[in-house]
Amino acid sequence: MLNVVAYVRYSNASIMIDWNFILGALIFIIICGILIFQNQIWEEEDYSRNKKWYKWKDSAIKANKGDLSGIYPTSKK
């Protein structure tokens, strides 16, 4: 039994990058690039949709020197 377990065939092993690995990495990089680009488009659309609100918030922050506790209601009336 010891002879069977201890026997390891010797071979000339070489390190090669598999084409499937390269293809998977390329597809992963392309998908990440598409998602990053799409996220930038969504952020620009969100900003253009809410431009008035962003301007109001910016002016409120400037007017109150960063303290927005008096602007937002603390409880529903």
Legacy VTK file of the C-alpha trace (Angstrom):
# vtk DataFile Version 3.0
C-alpha trace
ASCII
DATASET POLYDATA
POINTS 77 float
0.000 0.000 0.000
2.859 2.365 0.783
4.315 1.920 -2.694
1.075 2.960 -4.372
0.573 6.069 -2.239
4.201 7.217 -2.390
4.561 6.837 -6.164
4.327 10.159 -8.001
4.972 10.233 -11.684
7.591 12.781 -12.701
6.712 15.016 -15.596
8.113 18.091 -17.252
5.594 20.563 -15.860
5.483 24.023 -17.315
3.526 27.066 -16.326
1.330 28.301 -19.131
-1.575 30.694 -19.048
-4.724 29.000 -20.186
-6.697 30.649 -22.981
-9.888 30.223 -20.969
-8.321 32.267 -18.161
-7.314 35.051 -20.580
-10.763 35.066 -22.163
-12.471 35.178 -18.758
-10.240 38.028 -17.593
-10.923 39.965 -20.795
-14.687 39.514 -20.459
-14.487 40.557 -16.787
-12.556 43.739 -17.653
-15.007 44.617 -20.442
-18.034 44.108 -18.166
-16.434 46.234 -15.421
-15.733 49.002 -17.942
-19.320 48.938 -19.186
-20.677 49.099 -15.619
-18.396 52.016 -14.690
-19.418 53.914 -17.826
-23.114 53.186 -17.209
-22.806 54.359 -13.587
-21.403 57.684 -14.778
-24.363 58.082 -17.149
-26.818 57.330 -14.309
-25.137 59.886 -12.035
-25.316 62.571 -14.734
-29.004 61.800 -15.334
-29.689 61.930 -11.600
-27.935 65.281 -11.307
-29.777 66.770 -14.281
-33.115 65.517 -12.892
-32.471 66.949 -9.415
-30.527 70.062 -10.369
-32.936 72.424 -8.540
-32.714 70.390 -5.338
-28.918 70.285 -5.462
-28.770 74.066 -5.985
-31.177 74.633 -3.088
-29.158 72.350 -0.808
-25.926 74.076 -1.811
-27.376 77.518 -1.086
-28.817 76.288 2.237
-25.433 74.918 3.291
-23.725 78.179 2.360
-26.359 80.318 4.111
-26.280 78.271 7.314
-22.529 77.585 7.253
-23.029 73.814 7.104
-25.582 73.572 9.940
-28.720 72.080 8.381
-30.464 71.238 11.665
-32.824 74.220 11.398
-33.792 73.607 7.782
-35.238 70.122 7.934
-38.294 69.557 10.172
-37.599 67.400 13.208
-41.168 66.075 13.543
-44.279 65.772 11.394
-47.023 68.259 12.198
LINES 1 78
77 0 1 2 3 4 5 6 7 8 9 10 11 12 13 14 15 16 17 18 19 20 21 22 23 24 25 26 27 28 29 30 31 32 33 34 35 36 37 38 39 40 41 42 43 44 45 46 47 48 49 50 51 52 53 54 55 56 57 58 59 60 61 62 63 64 65 66 67 68 69 70 71 72 73 74 75 76
